[in-house]
Amino acid sequence: MNTEHSHPRIHPGTVDRSNPNAPKRTFAKSIVSNSRRLRQRVGLAVSLCLGLAAIVIALE
């Protein structure tokens, strides 16, 4: 079985060059993702309410 690679890996965009000893700053990312989820849920609830109101108005 040949384990030698004749060409180097060409994935410069996926290489993690950050310092592994640096503190992780995930607090802001979690706030952004939580607010995005909340906006999606609020948007869904508002659209469902508007759709239900339109159906009620149309049936009267």
Secondary structure, DSSP 8 states (H G I E B T S, - for coil): -----SS----GGG---S-TTS----HHHHHHHHHHHHHHHHHHHHHHHHHHHHHHHHH-
